[in-house]
Structure formats: structure tokens, C-alpha cells
Amino acid sequence: MREPAKPPRELVSFLEGLSEPHILCDRNYRILAANEAYRAKWVGQPEVVGRACYEVSHRYSVPCDQAGESCPLQNSLRSGQRERVVHLHHTHLGEQLENIELSPIRDDTGEIAYFIEKLEPLPVQRSEEHAQGLIGRSPAFVAMMELVARVAPSDAAVLLQGESGTGKELVANAIHHMSRRAAKPFVAVDCSGLAETLFESELFGHERGAFTGAVARKTGLVEAAAGGTLFIDEVGDIPLSIQVKLLRLLETGTFRRVGSTELRRADIRVVSATHRPLADMVCDGSFRQDLFYRLNIFPIHLPALRERRDDIVPLAEALLVRVAGGRQLRLSRAAIGWLRDYAFPGNVREMRNLLERACLLCDGDEIDLRHLPDTQSSALPGGSGKGGGQTALTDRQLQEMARSFSGSRKELARRLGLSERTLYRRLKEVPG
């Protein structure tokens, strides 16, 4: 099929009337037209029209699919339909994850002649607060964010699965802020830190006099999240007796406060998270199968930091800015090498703790090896150290350390590179 020399004026006029960045390109990746919003993204670069889309957005010399990425244009040629992907683009603001929506345009013979491409930065990256730790360019990270971008606009239940410290609450927050519920509350409930006797009251609320000590009516977290998102962290720790009530909430959107017969409706979106293998827990009877299916409508795996090595340096540099307390600190070449080689059993949370400790130890303006832990002598929980031969603390050893430690549980968790709730859970799981 012969490609037209110039795009139809109607299509060009249509693009110019759109507020979001749009381009018109041909089957050979060549940009034929770009609206003002798109051109503004590439200030300081040569004129975008006439250049290949991959050259402008990625600075590649070959198409995305030849550089190891998913190419929406090639996908659309195969499917004949609109395609969506998430790509990392180089813009005048730096690297940005962007949602790409590409629609094919057919000629009068029915063949695809053009493509209209729309770019939209992921909303979560517009706020430093919400972007904490959600930094990366590795294939595993981008694939995860593509799933986040796809599910966020819906009300589907999401189950986040991954090791401790991978940033499950950050991802849940990202889903909330990319959804239609973004202006409403985001309420988190930590299941590992709640006693069974208090769980139902905390989640659903209670009436005055419902039980000993209930001296006033209490609104539960479900009601507090009205119109927004309820994030249920460590959902695998929910007692079986409460699981059936959570199932009823998910299936019917209704609940009762403790001590009340009044049925209340809940307009919430549920995002849950766990580090536990829920499918195995279903098999051994410690987690309800029907609840698992309700929570697992859209599962998302959060990769461990060792599975996204390309992200370690940019993530460390970004976290260093946040923990440096206004100081202009940098990482030495040796420190960067150490970070790249280290296994990070505690994932992003451990990295943040290591960098905060390094900032306190560093009197100059460069963090070096002497400011980082000696992995040959320190036992970090949850995995192996730099050389892979590091022995993790067992739960029993953790119990002994907690008994002999003179400081608070918060300080102990900080020294071990654990969250307080992870420390609490591991201590609780030790028998006797």
C-alpha cells in the first residue's frame, strides 16, 4: 500500500483541538503531525514532525519492539484495534512513565493508513508525596505500573502480592490517586497489628454498649473510607471468624456495626495486600476460598528489588534526597557498586533505612563504603546479604533479640530494617 505524502487536513485539525498531547504517525513510525500539547513536551529538541516517534520519545535508533519493549504500533498492526501500553519517556521534565493509547485510522480500502497516539503521564508521578519509592525503569517495574494504570480507573478489587518492603501501600495509594475516587479518602487498615477481639469493631465500628468498654458509638474504617478506597494490608492475617464478614461486605456492599441490627451500605473500592501465599493458605484451610476469589479479581505482583536491578541507582539517588535533611549528599562510585551488588532482603524499605543511617554517619558530602553496613558481620532478616551467604535471623533469634533489647520496638524494627508491623507479626508467630 502506498503511503500518502501528506496527512488529511481534517485529521491534523482534529489533533490541534485536543488538550492532551497527540500525534499522527504512519505505519513507518514517522510523525506526520503533532498538536501544541505534544510539541510542548519536547522543548529544546529538534522539530518532532518528520522524525520517528521512538527517536523523539525514547531516544532510540530502532523501534521499541527491537529495543526490548512492547510497541503499540506493531501491536495495533497485528490486532487491528486500539492498543494501550505504559512506556518510560524522556521529556524536558526528565524521565516519566506515560500511558500511551494508540488508535488505528483506516483508509477507504479498509487498510490501516495512520495512527493517532495519545500520551498521558501517570497521575501518581505528579506528586512527590504519592511517588515516594515508585521510581523505576526496569521491565519488571514498568510491567507492574502498566497493570496499575489499567486497573486504577475501574472499581475492581485488587490484590497486591510481594515481599515485605516492596511498597504495597505506595502502589495501593497510586491506584487510588489514579482512580475516579482520588478526591475521596484513602484509608488503610493493618491486619497484622489488630487483635481478633478488636478487628470487627475497628473495621465496621460499634454501637455504644456493644461490649465492655464501648462507652460511645464508634465509626469504623469502612465508613471512614466512604466514596474512596479501603486498603487492607496483610489481609492474610485476618481471623477466619472475620473473613466471612469481609466476604459479605465485598459481595453485597453491606455491613453492620458491632451491636447493631441496622444494615449499612458501603461505597468503597477495596485494595488488599499480603506477603503470604494466599493460595496455599486456602489449601490448608486457613483462608476462605470464596474470599480469596473475591479479593483476587486483579492480582498484581510487586517485584523484589533484586528483580529490578536497573532501578537500584535511580531509586537510591531519589531516596537519598528525601532522607538527607536538606544536605547535598551524593553516592561515591564504590557505594553505588555496593548498592548494585547487595541483595536487599528488606527491599525498598531496607534501602531507605540504610541510606538514612549512612546520612547520619557521613560528615562530608559523599556517602562511601564506610557509611554502609558490613554485610559479612551483620545479619539482616529476610534474605541473603551481598555475597549470598548471609544467614537471616530466625523468628526464635528475633524473639531473643527483642527480649534483650533495651529500646522500643520501633527502634528495634528500625535497626533491623523491618517495619513495625512486620516485626510485630514475626514476634507474634513465634510459639510459646
C-alpha positions in Angstrom: 0.0 0.0 0.0 1.4 3.4 -0.9 1.6 5.9 2.0 0.0 9.3 1.3 2.6 12.1 1.1 0.6 14.4 3.5 -1.9 13.6 6.2 -5.5 14.6 5.7 -6.1 18.2 6.9 -9.1 17.1 8.8 -7.0 14.8 11.0 -4.4 17.5 11.6 -7.2 20.0 12.6 -8.7 17.4 14.9 -5.4 16.9 16.7 -4.9 20.6 17.2 -8.3 20.9 19.0 -7.3 18.3 21.7 -5.8 19.5 25.0 -3.9 16.3 25.7 -0.6 15.5 23.8 -1.5 13.8 20.5 0.4 12.8 17.4 -0.5 11.4 14.0 2.0 8.9 12.6 2.2 6.5 9.7 3.0 2.8 9.5 6.7 3.5 9.4 6.7 5.3 12.9 7.1 8.7 11.2 5.3 11.6 13.0 3.2 13.4 10.4 1.5 15.9 12.8 1.7 16.9 16.4 -0.6 19.2 18.4 0.7 22.0 20.6 0.4 20.0 23.8 2.7 17.3 22.3 5.3 19.7 21.0 5.5 21.4 24.4 6.7 18.1 25.9 9.8 18.2 23.8 11.0 21.8 24.1 14.7 22.0 23.4 14.6 19.2 20.9 14.6 19.5 17.1 11.2 19.7 15.4 9.3 16.5 16.1 7.3 16.3 12.9 9.1 14.2 10.3 11.0 12.2 12.9 10.3 8.7 14.2 8.2 8.5 17.3 10.7 6.2 19.0 13.5 8.7 18.3 11.6 11.5 19.9 10.2 9.8 23.0 12.8 7.2 23.8 15.9 8.5 22.0 16.2 5.1 20.4 17.7 4.4 17.0 15.4 1.5 16.4 11.6 0.9 17.1 10.6 0.0 20.6 9.9 -3.7 19.8 13.5 -4.0 18.6 14.8 -2.4 21.8 13.0 -5.0 24.0 9.8 -3.0 24.7 6.2 -3.5 23.7 5.4 -1.4 20.6 1.8 -0.2 20.5 2.1 0.4 16.7 3.2 -3.1 16.0 0.6 -4.5 18.4 -2.1 -2.5 16.6 -1.0 -3.7 13.2 -1.4 -7.3 14.4 -4.7 -6.8 16.2 -6.2 -4.1 14.0 -7.5 -2.5 17.2 -6.7 0.2 19.7 -3.7 -0.6 21.9 -2.5 0.7 25.3 0.9 0.4 26.9 2.9 2.2 29.6 6.4 3.5 28.5 9.2 5.4 30.1 9.7 8.6 28.0 12.4 11.2 28.1 10.8 14.6 28.4 12.0 18.1 29.3 10.9 17.3 32.9 13.1 14.2 32.9 12.1 10.5 32.6 8.3 10.0 33.0 6.1 6.9 32.9 3.3 7.6 30.5 0.1 5.9 29.4 0.1 5.5 25.7 -3.2 5.0 23.8 -2.8 4.3 20.1 -5.8 4.1 17.7 -5.5 2.9 14.0 -7.1 5.0 11.3 -8.2 3.1 8.1 -8.3 4.4 4.5 -11.2 3.9 2.1 -9.9 0.4 1.3 -10.1 -0.7 4.9 -6.4 -0.8 5.4 -4.6 0.9 8.3 -3.0 4.1 7.0 -2.4 6.2 10.1 -2.3 6.0 13.9 -3.4 8.6 16.4 -1.3 8.4 19.6 -2.3 10.0 22.9 0.1 10.5 25.7 -0.9 10.9 29.4 1.6 11.0 32.3 0.6 8.6 35.1 -1.1 10.9 37.7 0.8 9.3 40.6 4.0 10.9 39.4 2.7 14.4 39.6 3.1 14.4 43.4 6.3 13.8 45.2 4.3 12.5 48.2 2.5 9.9 46.2 5.5 9.0 44.1 7.7 8.0 47.1 9.5 4.9 46.2 7.6 4.4 42.9 10.6 5.1 40.8 12.0 2.8 38.2 12.7 2.0 34.6 13.3 -1.8 34.7 10.9 -4.0 32.7 9.5 -5.6 35.9 8.7 -2.2 37.3 7.2 -0.8 34.1 5.1 -4.0 33.7 3.8 -3.6 37.2 2.9 0.1 36.6 1.1 -0.9 33.3 -1.2 -3.2 35.4 -1.7 -0.3 37.9 -2.7 2.1 35.1 -5.1 -0.5 33.6 -7.0 -1.4 36.8 -7.0 2.0 38.5 -9.9 3.6 36.6 -12.2 0.7 37.5 -13.7 -0.4 40.8 -12.3 -3.9 40.6 -10.8 -5.4 43.8 -7.0 -5.6 43.5 -4.7 -8.0 45.4 -1.1 -6.8 45.7 1.3 -9.6 46.4 5.0 -9.3 47.2 7.7 -9.4 49.8 7.8 -7.1 52.8 9.2 -3.7 52.0 8.3 -3.7 48.2 6.0 -0.8 48.6 2.5 -2.3 48.6 0.9 0.7 50.4 2.6 3.0 47.9 1.1 1.1 45.0 -2.3 1.0 46.7 -2.1 4.7 47.1 -1.1 5.1 43.4 -4.2 3.0 42.4 -6.4 5.3 44.5 -4.9 8.5 43.1 -5.3 7.3 39.5 -8.9 6.4 40.1 -12.2 8.3 39.9 -12.2 8.1 43.8 -9.0 10.2 44.1 -10.7 13.1 45.8 -12.2 10.8 48.4 -10.5 9.2 51.4 -7.7 6.6 51.2 -8.0 4.6 54.4 -5.5 1.8 55.4 -6.1 -1.0 57.9 -3.2 -3.0 59.1 -4.5 -6.5 59.8 -1.3 -7.8 61.4 -1.5 -5.2 64.2 -5.1 -5.9 65.3 -6.2 -8.4 68.0 -9.1 -10.6 66.8 -11.4 -9.2 69.5 -10.9 -5.6 68.2 -10.8 -6.4 64.5 -14.5 -6.3 63.8 -15.0 -3.1 65.8 -12.1 -1.4 64.0 -13.3 -2.4 60.6 -17.1 -2.0 60.9 -17.4 0.3 64.0 -19.6 -0.4 67.1 -22.6 1.0 68.9 -22.5 2.3 72.5 -22.7 -0.6 75.0 -22.0 -3.2 72.3 -19.3 -4.7 74.6 -17.4 -3.9 77.8 -15.6 -0.6 77.3 -17.8 0.6 74.4 -18.8 3.8 76.1 -19.6 5.6 72.8 -20.6 4.9 69.3 -17.5 4.4 67.0 -17.3 4.8 63.2 -15.3 2.0 61.6 -12.7 2.3 58.9 -15.2 1.1 56.2 -17.4 4.1 56.9 -14.4 6.4 57.1 -13.4 5.3 53.6 -16.9 6.2 52.2 -16.6 7.0 48.5 -12.9 6.2 48.5 -10.5 3.3 48.8 -10.1 0.9 51.7 -6.6 -0.6 51.7 -6.5 -3.9 53.7 -2.8 -4.6 54.4 -1.6 -8.1 55.3 -5.1 -9.5 54.5 -3.7 -13.0 55.2 -3.7 -12.2 58.9 -7.5 -11.7 59.1 -9.0 -14.2 61.5 -11.3 -16.8 59.9 -14.2 -15.6 62.1 -13.9 -12.1 60.4 -13.2 -13.3 56.9 -16.9 -14.2 56.4 -18.0 -10.7 57.3 -15.4 -9.2 54.9 -16.8 -11.5 52.2 -20.3 -10.2 52.8 -19.0 -6.6 52.5 -17.4 -7.4 49.2 -20.3 -9.4 47.8 -23.2 -7.2 48.9 -21.6 -3.9 49.8 -23.3 -4.0 53.2 -22.2 -4.4 56.8 -23.4 -3.9 60.4 -21.7 -2.1 63.2 -21.0 -4.4 66.2 -24.0 -4.3 68.5 -26.4 -3.0 65.7 -29.1 -4.7 63.6 -29.1 -1.9 61.1 -27.7 -2.8 57.7 -25.5 -0.2 56.2 -24.2 0.3 52.7 -20.6 0.9 51.8 -19.5 2.7 48.7 -15.8 1.8 48.7 -13.1 0.3 46.5 -11.1 -2.5 48.1 -7.4 -2.9 47.5 -5.7 -5.6 49.6 -2.1 -6.7 50.1 -0.2 -9.6 51.5 3.3 -11.2 51.6 1.7 -14.6 52.3 0.9 -17.3 49.8 -2.9 -17.0 50.0 -3.5 -19.8 47.5 -1.5 -22.2 49.8 -3.5 -20.9 52.8 -6.7 -21.7 51.0 -5.4 -25.3 50.6 -4.6 -25.7 54.2 -7.9 -24.2 55.4 -6.5 -21.0 57.0 -8.0 -18.7 54.4 -11.5 -18.9 52.8 -11.6 -19.9 49.2 -14.6 -17.7 48.4 -12.9 -14.6 49.9 -9.7 -15.3 48.0 -11.6 -15.3 44.8 -13.3 -12.0 45.6 -10.0 -10.3 46.6 -8.0 -11.8 43.7 -10.0 -10.3 40.8 -7.0 -8.4 39.6 -3.7 -9.6 41.2 -0.6 -7.5 40.8 2.9 -8.9 41.7 5.3 -6.4 43.2 8.8 -7.3 42.2 11.5 -7.5 44.8 14.3 -5.0 44.5 16.7 -7.8 43.4 14.4 -8.4 40.5 14.7 -4.8 39.3 18.4 -4.1 39.5 18.2 -1.4 36.9 16.2 0.7 39.4 18.6 0.5 42.3 20.7 3.5 41.5 18.0 6.0 40.4 15.8 4.8 43.4 18.7 5.2 45.8 19.5 8.7 44.5 15.9 9.8 44.8 15.6 8.4 48.3 18.8 10.0 49.3 17.4 13.4 48.5 14.4 12.7 50.8 16.4 11.4 53.8 19.3 13.8 53.6 17.5 16.5 55.6 18.4 19.2 53.0 22.0 18.3 52.7 23.5 18.0 49.3 24.8 14.4 49.5 26.0 12.1 46.7 26.9 8.5 46.4 30.5 7.5 45.7 31.3 5.1 42.8 32.2 2.4 45.4 28.9 3.0 47.3 26.9 2.7 44.0 28.7 -0.6 43.3 27.9 -1.9 46.8 24.2 -1.0 46.3 24.1 -2.7 42.9 25.6 -5.9 44.3 23.6 -6.1 47.6 20.6 -8.5 47.7 18.3 -6.1 49.7 16.3 -8.7 51.6 14.2 -5.9 53.0 13.7 -4.3 49.6 12.9 -0.6 49.2 12.2 -0.1 52.9 15.6 -1.5 53.8 17.3 0.7 51.2 15.7 3.8 52.7 16.8 2.7 56.2 20.4 2.1 55.0 20.6 5.5 53.3 19.2 7.3 56.4 21.8 5.6 58.6 24.5 6.5 56.0 23.4 10.1 56.1 23.9 10.2 59.9 27.3 8.6 59.7 28.6 10.9 56.8 30.2 14.2 57.9 31.1 15.2 54.4 29.2 15.4 51.2 29.8 11.9 49.8 28.5 8.6 51.1 31.1 5.9 50.8 31.6 2.2 51.7 32.5 3.1 55.3 29.0 4.5 55.8 27.3 1.4 54.6 26.8 -1.9 56.6 29.4 -4.6 56.7 27.4 -7.5 55.2 29.9 -10.0 56.4 29.2 -9.3 60.0 25.6 -8.1 60.2 22.7 -10.5 60.0 19.8 -8.9 58.1 16.4 -10.6 58.3 14.5 -11.8 55.3 17.2 -13.0 52.9 20.8 -13.2 52.0 23.4 -10.4 52.0 25.8 -9.2 49.4 27.6 -12.4 48.9 24.5 -14.6 49.0 25.9 -16.5 52.1 24.3 -14.2 54.7 22.2 -16.0 57.3 18.8 -14.4 58.1 17.6 -14.1 61.7 15.1 -16.8 62.5 11.9 -15.9 64.3 13.3 -17.5 67.5 16.5 -15.4 67.3 14.3 -12.4 66.7 12.4 -13.2 69.9 15.6 -13.4 71.9 16.8 -10.1 70.5 13.5 -8.4 71.4 13.8 -9.7 75.0 17.3 -8.4 75.4 16.9 -5.1 73.5 16.6 -2.1 75.9 15.0 0.3 73.4 11.5 0.4 71.9 10.0 -2.0 69.4 10.0 0.9 66.9 13.8 1.4 67.3 14.4 -2.4 67.1 12.5 -2.6 63.9 14.4 0.4 62.5 17.8 -1.2 63.3 16.8 -4.5 61.7 15.4 -2.8 58.5 11.9 -4.0 59.2 8.6 -2.2 59.5 7.0 -2.2 62.9 4.1 -4.3 61.7 6.5 -6.9 60.2 8.4 -7.1 63.5 5.1 -7.4 65.4 3.9 -10.2 63.1 7.1 -12.2 63.3 7.2 -12.0 67.1 3.6 -13.0 67.3 4.2 -16.0 65.1 6.8 -17.5 67.5 5.2 -20.2 69.6 5.3 -20.1 73.3 
